């Protein structure tokens, strides 16, 4: 059976997506923390809901839920394992209107178990695709691209 256009393997069915995001951030990559939780740098440990191939490194893209380790930040947060959502990626991806989107860095927002952000504000840009999938991130973001 052919996969319908616009439905990615790592997105739940029923969610509207406005682009085909090529996951390009591998496990082990370091991300900036875009919110004000106190974490500065995160390292990806695992990608949630990733279905892959044997011996292939799991990859994350904009809107992916990832398990991270806090590498730099507040002393009480360091070495903690947290959940995060990728909100920016350096690798360009194409929206369905033909626009190519890429950011200057890879960044994520720390969230709780149910997907609610732990921080209270995001001052840096956030991709629209992450906001479409995780609505609460859009409510605390100041810039949505």
N, C-alpha and C positions, 0 to 999 in steps of 0.2 A: 504494500500500500504506500502511495506517495505521501510524503509529509506536506501538509498545507503550507502555503507561502507565509512567511512571517512568524512561524512557530518554531522556537528554538528548543533543543532537547532539555535545557536546564530551566525553562520557564514552565510554570503550570499552565495547563490549558484553560482558556477562558480569559486570560489576561491579554489585553491589546498591547502590541509592541509596534514601535514606529521605526524600527531599524533591525538589520541583521548584524548582530554584534559578534565579531570574531574574538573568542576568548584568547587573550595573548599574554596574560600574567601567570607565570608558572608557580607551582608550589616552591617555596623557598625565596620568593621575591620579597623585597622590602617595600612597603607602602608608607606614604605620609598619612598621618591621622588628621582628617579635615575638620574635626569638631573640637569642642573645648572640654573633653573629658580628662585631660591631663596626660594622655599618651601622646607621644611625638612620632614614633616610628613603630610599625607593625610588620611582622614577618608571617607570611602565609604558611600554615601547617597543612590544611586540607581545604577542599572545596566541597561544600554541601551539595547534595543531589547531583553529583557528577557521575555520569555513567561513561566509562572509558574503555580503553583497549588495554590488554595486558602489556606491561612494561612501558606504557605511555605516561608521561608526566601530566597530572591533572592541571588544567588551565582555568583561570577565572577571567571574566570580562565585566563590563559595566552592568551593575544590577545583581551580580552574583553574591551569594551569601558564603562567606569564607570563615574558617576557624583560624585565628591568628594568635601569635605570641607577642606581647608588648616588649620591644627591645630597648626603647628609649622613652623616658617620660618621668612622671612622678614616682618617687621611691616606692610607694605602696602599690602601684600598678605594674611595675617592672616584673618580668618573669611570670605574669599572669596569662592565662589562656582565655581569650575573649572571642565573641562572634563579631563580625564586621561585614559591612556591605560595601562593595567597590563602587565608588561614585565617579572616578576619572580613570582613563587609561591613555597611555602615550600612543599606542598603535591606532592609526586611523580606522574608523569604521564608517559605513555608508548608511545614511538614512534613506527611507523609501522615496523621499522627494529628490534624491540625487546628491544631497549635500554630504561632504566628507567631514567628519568631526574627529579631531584629535586634541589632546590636552598636553600641557608642558610636563606633567608628571603623572604618576599613578598614586591614587589616594583612596582612602576608605573611611567609613564612619562606624564607630563602635556602637553596637546595638545589644539589646537584651535578648533573652531566649525567644520572646514572642515577636521580635522584629521592631520594637520601639527603640528609638535612639536614646543613648544614655546621656549624651550632651544636650545642651540647651540651645546652641546656635552653631551654624556653619557659615563662616565668613567667606570662604573660598567658593569658586564655581562648582556646580553639581550638574551632571549630565541629566537631560530630560528623561532618558530611558530608565535611570535609577529611580527617579521621582514617580514615573508611571507605575512601576512595580511596587515600590515602597512609599506609600503616600505620606507617611509621617515624616520622612526625611525632607520632603518638599515643604512641609509646614515650618521647619526650623532653618531651611536654607535661605540665604539672602540673595544668591544669584543662581538661576537655573538656566543652563545653556542648552 
